[in-house]
């Protein structure tokens, strides 16, 4: 399972959606990353492969960062922007 985390302006918590496979996660990442810095606002609609019925709509001008994480069985993630040393 792959998690795509989206950081928004003036929002301390990242939004996230999950994708079953690497290709779908990469496609979602590329879609969102291409919108960062674009002057025109678009509404991005995303769904989640893990949680049925989970949907989110995001104004593209509010996206400041996007990252993809591969979820393993262990809880090793510390959140967006943090590395484990």
TIMI-2910 file (N, C-alpha, C, CB; in pm, 1 decimal, decimal comma, always signed):
<rs>
+----------+----------+----------+----------+----------+----------+----------+----------+----------+----------+----------+----------+------+
!      n_x !      n_y !      n_z !     ca_x !     ca_y !     ca_z !      c_x !      c_y !      c_z !     cb_x !     cb_y !     cb_z ! resn !
+----------+----------+----------+----------+----------+----------+----------+----------+----------+----------+----------+----------+------+
!    +85,3 !   -117,5 !     +0,0 !     +0,0 !     +0,0 !     +0,0 !    +89,7 !   +123,6 !     +0,0 !    -96,9 !     -0,1 !   +122,9 !  Unk !
!    +55,2 !   +220,2 !    -81,5 !   +130,9 !   +344,3 !    -93,0 !    +42,9 !   +459,7 !    -46,8 !   +180,3 !   +366,8 !   -239,0 !  Unk !
!   +100,7 !   +550,2 !    +31,6 !    +28,8 !   +666,7 !    +81,4 !    +82,1 !   +791,2 !    +13,3 !    +41,5 !   +678,7 !   +234,9 !  Unk !
!     -8,8 !   +873,3 !    -37,8 !    +27,1 !  +1003,1 !    -95,0 !    -16,4 !  +1108,2 !     +5,7 !    -40,2 !  +1026,6 !   -236,9 !  Unk !
!    +80,1 !  +1182,0 !    +61,0 !    +51,1 !  +1288,1 !   +157,6 !    +59,1 !  +1422,7 !    +87,6 !   +149,3 !  +1282,9 !   +278,0 !  Unk !
!    -41,1 !  +1506,3 !   +114,2 !    -51,8 !  +1637,6 !    +50,7 !    -50,8 !  +1743,7 !   +158,8 !   -180,5 !  +1648,5 !    -36,5 !  Unk !
!    +45,8 !  +1834,3 !   +151,9 !    +55,7 !  +1943,6 !   +247,0 !     -7,4 !  +2067,6 !   +183,9 !   +204,2 !  +1970,0 !   +287,8 !  Unk !
!    -92,7 !  +2133,6 !   +261,8 !   -163,1 !  +2251,8 !   +213,6 !   -115,8 !  +2377,1 !   +286,3 !   -313,8 !  +2234,7 !   +230,8 !  Unk !
!   -129,8 !  +2492,0 !   +222,3 !    -96,5 !  +2620,1 !   +284,2 !   -182,1 !  +2638,3 !   +409,3 !   -118,2 !  +2738,3 !   +184,3 !  Unk !
!   -124,3 !  +2693,0 !   +512,3 !   -194,7 !  +2726,9 !   +636,8 !   -267,4 !  +2609,3 !   +700,7 !   -293,4 !  +2836,3 !   +610,2 !  Unk !
!   -218,9 !  +2487,8 !   +677,6 !   -279,3 !  +2369,6 !   +738,0 !   -167,9 !  +2281,7 !   +793,6 !   -366,4 !  +2291,2 !   +634,6 !  Unk !
!   -160,3 !  +2265,3 !   +924,9 !    -50,0 !  +2190,3 !   +983,4 !    -59,4 !  +2039,2 !   +960,4 !    -43,9 !  +2217,8 !  +1130,3 !  Unk !
!   -175,9 !  +1988,4 !   +923,7 !   -191,9 !  +1845,1 !   +902,4 !   -196,8 !  +1812,9 !   +753,7 !   -318,5 !  +1794,3 !   +971,9 !  Unk !
!   -127,5 !  +1706,9 !   +715,4 !   -129,0 !  +1664,3 !   +575,6 !   -253,4 !  +1581,6 !   +547,6 !     -2,0 !  +1583,6 !   +541,5 !  Unk !
!   -306,7 !  +1596,1 !   +427,6 !   -413,4 !  +1508,6 !   +380,5 !   -347,2 !  +1386,9 !   +318,6 !   -507,9 !  +1581,3 !   +277,8 !  Unk !
!   -414,2 !  +1273,2 !   +320,5 !   -354,4 !  +1155,6 !   +258,6 !   -458,8 !  +1067,2 !   +194,2 !   -276,3 !  +1076,5 !   +360,7 !  Unk !
!   -416,5 !  +1001,0 !    +87,3 !   -494,9 !   +897,1 !    +21,7 !   -400,7 !   +780,8 !     -6,1 !   -562,9 !   +949,7 !   -110,8 !  Unk !
!   -456,3 !   +662,5 !    -19,4 !   -375,3 !   +543,5 !    -41,6 !   -401,4 !   +487,8 !   -181,4 !   -404,8 !   +436,7 !    +65,7 !  Unk !
!   -297,2 !   +426,7 !   -236,1 !   -304,5 !   +356,4 !   -364,3 !   -250,4 !   +215,1 !   -344,3 !   -224,1 !   +432,5 !   -476,1 !  Unk !
!   -311,1 !   +119,8 !   -414,8 !   -272,9 !    -20,7 !   -401,4 !   -136,0 !    -50,2 !   -462,9 !   -377,8 !   -108,9 !   -466,0 !  Unk !
!   -104,8 !    +11,5 !   -576,5 !    +19,6 !    -23,8 !   -644,7 !   +105,5 !    +99,0 !   -673,8 !    -11,0 !    -97,3 !   -774,4 !  Unk !
!   +230,9 !    +72,6 !   -702,4 !   +329,3 !   +179,1 !   -722,8 !   +296,0 !   +267,3 !   -842,8 !   +467,3 !   +119,1 !   -740,7 !  Unk !
!   +246,5 !   +207,8 !   -951,1 !   +216,3 !   +286,1 !  -1071,2 !   +104,2 !   +387,1 !  -1045,3 !   +177,3 !   +192,8 !  -1186,7 !  Unk !
!     +1,7 !   +345,2 !   -974,5 !   -109,2 !   +436,4 !   -942,9 !    -63,0 !   +546,2 !   -847,7 !   -227,5 !   +358,7 !   -880,8 !  Unk !
!    +21,4 !   +511,6 !   -751,9 !    +74,9 !   +611,1 !   -658,0 !   +161,1 !   +712,3 !   -731,7 !   +156,8 !   +542,9 !   -546,4 !  Unk !
!   +243,5 !   +665,3 !   -822,9 !   +329,7 !   +754,7 !   -900,0 !   +247,4 !   +846,5 !   -989,5 !   +428,6 !   +673,9 !   -984,5 !  Unk !
!   +141,8 !   +795,2 !  -1049,1 !    +55,5 !   +877,4 !  -1135,6 !    -12,7 !   +987,5 !  -1055,0 !    -50,7 !   +789,6 !  -1205,6 !  Unk !
!    -60,9 !   +954,4 !   -935,6 !   -124,9 !  +1054,4 !   -849,7 !    -22,8 !  +1158,7 !   -805,1 !   -190,2 !   +987,1 !   -726,6 !  Unk !
!    +96,3 !  +1112,9 !   -766,8 !   +203,8 !  +1203,8 !   -726,7 !   +236,2 !  +1301,2 !   -841,0 !   +330,6 !  +1123,6 !   -686,1 !  Unk !
!   +254,3 !  +1249,2 !   -961,8 !   +288,9 !  +1333,0 !  -1076,5 !   +178,3 !  +1434,3 !  -1105,9 !   +315,0 !  +1245,9 !  -1200,3 !  Unk !
!    +52,8 !  +1390,6 !  -1096,2 !    -61,5 !  +1479,6 !  -1119,0 !    -58,6 !  +1596,3 !  -1021,3 !   -194,2 !  +1402,2 !  -1105,5 !  Unk !
!    -36,7 !  +1567,1 !   -893,4 !    -37,9 !  +1671,2 !   -791,0 !    +86,5 !  +1759,0 !   -798,1 !    -49,2 !  +1608,7 !   -652,8 !  Unk !
!   +202,3 !  +1698,6 !   -820,4 !   +326,7 !  +1775,3 !   -826,9 !   +324,5 !  +1873,7 !   -943,5 !   +446,8 !  +1681,0 !   -839,8 !  Unk !
!   +261,5 !  +1836,5 !  -1053,4 !   +253,4 !  +1924,6 !  -1170,1 !   +169,7 !  +2049,3 !  -1141,9 !   +194,6 !  +1848,9 !  -1288,7 !  Unk !
!    +81,3 !  +2042,0 !  -1044,4 !     -5,4 !  +2155,0 !  -1012,2 !    +60,3 !  +2257,6 !   -920,0 !   -131,5 !  +2104,8 !   -948,6 !  Unk !
!   +166,6 !  +2217,6 !   -850,1 !   +233,0 !  +2309,3 !   -756,9 !   +293,6 !  +2425,3 !   -834,9 !   +342,6 !  +2235,6 !   -674,4 !  Unk !
!   +259,6 !  +2545,6 !   -793,8 !   +314,5 !  +2665,5 !   -857,2 !   +238,2 !  +2712,8 !   -979,3 !   +454,9 !  +2640,8 !   -895,6 !  Unk !
!   +136,9 !  +2639,2 !  -1022,3 !    +56,2 !  +2682,9 !  -1136,3 !    -31,7 !  +2800,4 !  -1093,6 !    -31,0 !  +2565,6 !  -1191,4 !  Unk !
!    -41,9 !  +2903,7 !  -1174,7 !   -119,5 !  +3021,9 !  -1135,0 !   -270,6 !  +3000,4 !  -1136,6 !    -85,6 !  +3136,5 !  -1225,4 !  Unk !
!   -318,9 !  +2911,7 !  -1221,4 !   -464,2 !  +2891,1 !  -1229,3 !   -508,1 !  +2784,9 !  -1128,1 !   -505,9 !  +2849,0 !  -1373,2 !  Unk !
!   -622,4 !  +2809,2 !  -1069,5 !   -674,8 !  +2718,0 !   -968,0 !   -761,4 !  +2610,7 !  -1033,9 !   -756,2 !  +2795,6 !   -861,4 !  Unk !
!   -734,4 !  +2487,4 !   -997,6 !   -815,3 !  +2374,8 !  -1040,8 !   -859,7 !  +2299,3 !   -916,4 !   -736,5 !  +2281,7 !  -1139,1 !  Unk !
!   -973,4 !  +2235,2 !   -924,5 !  -1017,7 !  +2150,4 !   -814,5 !   -974,6 !  +2008,0 !   -847,2 !  -1173,5 !  +2160,0 !   -792,2 !  Unk !
!   -899,3 !  +1947,7 !   -754,8 !   -850,8 !  +1811,6 !   -771,4 !   -936,8 !  +1720,7 !   -683,9 !   -698,5 !  +1799,9 !   -734,2 !  Unk !
!   -996,7 !  +1620,4 !   -744,0 !  -1079,9 !  +1524,4 !   -671,7 !  -1001,4 !  +1393,9 !   -658,2 !  -1216,9 !  +1500,8 !   -745,0 !  Unk !
!   -984,5 !  +1346,9 !   -534,3 !   -912,4 !  +1222,9 !   -509,9 !   -998,3 !  +1127,6 !   -428,1 !   -779,4 !  +1250,5 !   -438,2 !  Unk !
!   -979,2 !   +999,7 !   -452,1 !  -1042,0 !   +895,3 !   -371,8 !   -931,6 !   +810,1 !   -311,6 !  -1140,7 !   +808,4 !   -457,1 !  Unk !
!   -969,6 !   +722,3 !   -220,9 !   -872,6 !   +639,3 !   -149,4 !   -899,1 !   +492,0 !   -180,0 !   -879,2 !   +665,4 !     +3,9 !  Unk !
!   -793,7 !   +417,1 !   -209,8 !   -807,0 !   +273,3 !   -235,7 !   -825,3 !   +193,3 !   -106,8 !   -684,5 !   +222,2 !   -311,0 !  Unk !
!   -780,9 !   +247,3 !     +4,9 !   -785,7 !   +173,0 !   +130,7 !   -918,6 !   +191,7 !   +204,4 !   -670,9 !   +216,0 !   +220,6 !  Unk !
!   -965,7 !   +315,8 !   +214,4 !  -1087,9 !   +345,9 !   +288,9 !  -1200,7 !   +371,1 !   +188,7 !  -1067,9 !   +469,6 !   +383,5 !  Unk !
!  -1293,1 !   +279,1 !   +181,0 !  -1403,8 !   +291,2 !    +86,5 !  -1487,6 !   +415,5 !   +118,4 !  -1492,2 !   +164,1 !    +89,8 !  Unk !
!  -1515,6 !   +492,9 !    +16,6 !  -1597,2 !   +613,0 !    +34,3 !  -1519,5 !   +737,1 !    +74,1 !  -1700,5 !   +587,2 !   +136,2 !  Unk !
!  -1388,4 !   +725,2 !   +100,3 !  -1308,1 !   +842,3 !   +136,1 !  -1280,6 !   +923,3 !    +10,5 !  -1174,7 !   +800,6 !   +205,3 !  Unk !
!  -1321,9 !  +1050,3 !    +12,5 !  -1301,6 !  +1140,8 !   -100,4 !  -1254,8 !  +1275,5 !    -47,7 !  -1431,9 !  +1156,5 !   -184,3 !  Unk !
!  -1175,4 !  +1344,3 !   -128,6 !  -1130,0 !  +1477,5 !    -92,7 !  -1121,1 !  +1561,7 !   -219,5 !   -993,1 !  +1472,2 !    -19,1 !  Unk !
!  -1158,8 !  +1687,7 !   -207,5 !  -1144,1 !  +1784,3 !   -317,0 !  -1050,4 !  +1893,8 !   -268,0 !  -1284,0 !  +1843,9 !   -362,4 !  Unk !
!   -950,6 !  +1925,3 !   -347,9 !   -846,2 !  +2018,9 !   -307,3 !   -831,9 !  +2128,3 !   -413,5 !   -710,9 !  +1944,9 !   -285,5 !  Unk !
!   -822,2 !  +2253,9 !   -369,6 !   -789,8 !  +2363,6 !   -461,2 !   -640,6 !  +2354,3 !   -491,3 !   -827,8 !  +2505,0 !   -399,8 !  Unk !
!   -605,7 !  +2343,3 !   -617,9 !   -466,7 !  +2319,8 !   -655,7 !   -371,9 !  +2430,5 !   -609,5 !   -457,1 !  +2305,1 !   -804,8 !  Unk !
!   -420,8 !  +2553,6 !   -596,1 !   -334,6 !  +2663,4 !   -552,9 !   -298,0 !  +2653,7 !   -404,9 !   -402,6 !  +2796,2 !   -580,1 !  Unk !
!   -362,1 !  +2564,5 !   -330,9 !   -332,9 !  +2546,7 !   -188,9 !   -227,4 !  +2439,2 !   -162,3 !   -459,4 !  +2511,8 !   -115,2 !  Unk !
!   -189,4 !  +2362,4 !   -263,6 !    -92,6 !  +2253,4 !   -246,5 !    +48,1 !  +2310,7 !   -238,5 !   -102,9 !  +2151,1 !   -362,9 !  Unk !
!   +121,0 !  +2276,3 !   -130,8 !   +259,2 !  +2322,0 !   -116,9 !   +360,5 !  +2208,5 !   -127,3 !   +276,5 !  +2392,7 !    +15,2 !  Unk !
!   +319,0 !  +2085,6 !    -99,5 !   +411,3 !  +1971,6 !   -107,2 !   +332,4 !  +1842,4 !   -123,1 !   +501,7 !  +1964,7 !    +19,1 !  Unk !
!   +396,6 !  +1745,2 !   -188,6 !   +338,1 !  +1612,6 !   -207,5 !   +449,2 !  +1510,9 !   -186,4 !   +272,3 !  +1597,4 !   -350,4 !  Unk !
!   +417,3 !  +1402,1 !   -117,5 !   +515,3 !  +1295,3 !   -103,0 !   +445,7 !  +1160,7 !   -107,5 !   +594,5 !  +1310,8 !    +27,9 !  Unk !
!   +521,2 !  +1058,8 !   -149,0 !   +470,0 !   +922,5 !   -155,6 !   +548,8 !   +838,0 !    -57,2 !   +479,7 !   +864,4 !   -300,5 !  Unk !
!   +476,8 !   +758,6 !    +19,8 !   +538,4 !   +668,6 !   +117,2 !   +487,3 !   +527,6 !    +93,4 !   +508,5 !   +714,1 !   +263,0 !  Unk !
!   +575,9 !   +430,1 !    +98,8 !   +532,0 !   +291,4 !    +91,2 !   +508,1 !   +244,1 !   +233,3 !   +636,9 !   +200,7 !    +17,4 !  Unk !
!   +387,2 !   +201,2 !   +260,1 !   +353,3 !   +156,1 !   +394,8 !   +393,1 !    +10,7 !   +411,3 !   +202,7 !   +174,5 !   +423,2 !  Unk !
!   +472,6 !    -13,9 !   +513,0 !   +508,1 !   -151,3 !   +547,2 !   +425,9 !   -191,0 !   +669,9 !   +663,0 !   -166,1 !   +574,3 !  Unk !
!   +447,6 !   -309,5 !   +719,6 !   +374,0 !   -356,6 !   +836,4 !   +407,8 !   -280,4 !   +962,7 !   +400,4 !   -501,8 !   +858,0 !  Unk !
!   +528,3 !   -226,9 !   +970,8 !   +571,4 !   -153,9 !  +1090,5 !   +536,1 !     -6,5 !  +1078,6 !   +722,8 !   -170,4 !  +1112,9 !  Unk !
!   +508,6 !    +55,3 !  +1190,6 !   +478,2 !   +198,4 !  +1193,8 !   +608,2 !   +276,5 !  +1202,3 !   +385,0 !   +233,6 !  +1313,4 !  Unk !
!   +669,7 !   +305,4 !  +1087,9 !   +799,0 !   +373,1 !  +1086,8 !   +790,3 !   +517,6 !  +1043,3 !   +893,3 !   +300,7 !   +997,4 !  Unk !
!   +675,8 !   +560,7 !   +993,0 !   +664,3 !   +697,8 !   +942,4 !   +655,5 !   +797,3 !  +1056,6 !   +542,0 !   +711,7 !   +851,4 !  Unk !
!   +726,1 !   +908,1 !  +1040,8 !   +720,8 !  +1015,0 !  +1138,9 !   +645,7 !  +1134,9 !  +1083,6 !   +861,5 !  +1055,6 !  +1181,5 !  Unk !
!   +586,0 !  +1120,0 !   +965,3 !   +512,7 !  +1230,3 !   +906,2 !   +592,3 !  +1300,0 !   +798,5 !   +473,3 !  +1328,6 !  +1011,7 !  Unk !
!   +527,7 !  +1391,7 !   +734,7 !   +586,8 !  +1462,1 !   +621,1 !   +711,6 !  +1539,4 !   +660,4 !   +485,6 !  +1556,4 !   +559,8 !  Unk !
!   +818,3 !  +1519,7 !   +583,0 !   +938,5 !  +1599,1 !   +600,6 !  +1034,9 !  +1551,5 !   +708,6 !   +899,8 !  +1735,8 !   +630,0 !  Unk !
!  +1005,1 !  +1442,6 !   +775,4 !  +1091,9 !  +1395,3 !   +881,5 !  +1161,7 !  +1267,4 !   +837,7 !  +1012,4 !  +1372,3 !  +1010,9 !  Unk !
!  +1288,7 !  +1256,7 !   +870,9 !  +1366,4 !  +1137,5 !   +838,4 !  +1408,7 !  +1068,3 !   +966,1 !  +1489,6 !  +1173,2 !   +752,8 !  Unk !
!  +1412,2 !   +939,3 !   +961,6 !  +1457,5 !   +860,8 !  +1076,5 !  +1606,3 !   +831,9 !  +1057,2 !  +1374,6 !   +727,1 !  +1091,8 !  Unk !
!  +1686,5 !   +866,7 !  +1155,4 !  +1831,5 !   +852,0 !  +1142,7 !  +1886,2 !   +725,4 !  +1195,6 !  +1898,3 !   +960,7 !  +1209,3 !  Unk !
+----------+----------+----------+----------+----------+----------+----------+----------+----------+----------+----------+----------+------+
</rs>
